[in-house]
Amino acid sequence: MAVTVFIRYQIDPFKRAMFEEYAKRWLAIISRCGGDLIGYWMPHEGTNNVAFALISFESLAAYEAYRARLRTDKEGMANFGFAEANKFILAEERTFLRQVVA
């Protein structure tokens, strides 16, 4: 069963540009590590401190393999470090979804 990880980020609204740079870096990293990135979404109007990402996988096992590959990916680890050093992500929630099909 395919799963999509829905990530909800609470970000520092004064560091939105840093979060956008972080998201852009993931575009190549996620694909290389085995995720099917649907996209990242930034605040535009209204709430200024919430961003989202959607990444699909063939299965939960594929997601776990992806997570293992991320831990050995130099660019991925550097991006995690960038976020931690600059503290623009205040909270992160992950929800695992499956598509409703007929």
C-alpha positions in Angstrom: 0.0 0.0 0.0 1.4 3.4 -1.0 1.7 6.0 1.7 2.1 9.8 1.7 3.8 11.6 4.5 2.1 14.9 5.2 4.5 17.1 7.2 3.2 20.2 8.9 5.9 22.7 10.0 5.5 25.5 12.4 8.1 28.0 11.3 9.5 31.2 12.7 7.7 33.8 10.5 10.7 36.1 10.6 12.9 33.3 9.1 10.6 32.2 6.2 13.4 32.8 3.7 15.6 30.4 5.6 12.8 27.8 5.6 12.4 28.3 1.8 16.1 27.7 1.2 15.8 24.5 3.4 12.9 23.3 1.3 14.6 24.0 -2.0 17.6 21.9 -0.8 15.3 18.9 -0.2 14.1 18.9 -3.8 17.1 16.9 -5.1 17.9 15.1 -1.8 14.5 13.5 -1.3 14.4 12.1 -4.8 17.9 10.8 -4.6 17.1 9.0 -1.4 14.0 7.3 -2.7 11.1 9.6 -1.9 8.5 10.9 -4.4 8.3 14.5 -3.5 4.9 16.0 -4.2 6.1 19.4 -3.0 6.7 22.0 -0.3 4.2 24.8 0.4 5.1 28.1 2.0 2.8 30.7 3.7 1.4 33.1 1.2 -1.7 34.8 2.7 -3.2 34.5 6.1 -1.2 32.4 8.6 2.5 33.3 8.3 4.0 30.5 10.4 2.8 27.2 8.9 4.4 25.4 5.9 3.7 21.9 4.5 5.4 19.1 2.6 4.0 15.9 1.0 6.3 13.0 0.1 5.0 9.6 -1.2 6.4 6.1 -0.8 5.5 2.7 -2.1 5.1 1.4 1.4 6.0 2.1 5.0 9.0 -0.2 4.5 10.1 2.1 1.6 9.8 5.1 3.9 12.0 3.4 6.5 14.6 2.6 3.9 14.4 6.3 2.7 15.0 7.5 6.3 18.0 5.2 6.6 19.5 6.6 3.3 18.9 10.2 4.6 21.0 9.5 7.6 24.0 8.6 5.3 23.4 11.4 2.8 25.9 14.3 3.3 23.7 17.0 1.8 20.7 15.7 3.8 22.6 15.8 7.0 23.9 19.2 6.2 20.4 20.4 5.6 19.2 19.0 8.9 22.2 20.9 10.5 21.2 24.1 8.7 17.7 23.9 10.2 19.0 23.1 13.7 21.6 25.8 13.7 19.2 28.5 12.6 16.2 27.4 14.5 13.6 28.4 11.9 11.5 25.2 12.4 9.7 25.5 15.8 7.7 22.3 15.5 7.1 19.5 13.0 4.2 17.0 12.8 4.1 13.9 10.5 0.9 12.2 9.4 0.9 9.1 7.3 -1.9 9.0 4.7 -3.2 6.5 2.2 -5.2 7.5 -0.8 -8.9 6.6 -1.0 -9.5 4.6 -4.2 -12.6 3.0 -5.6 
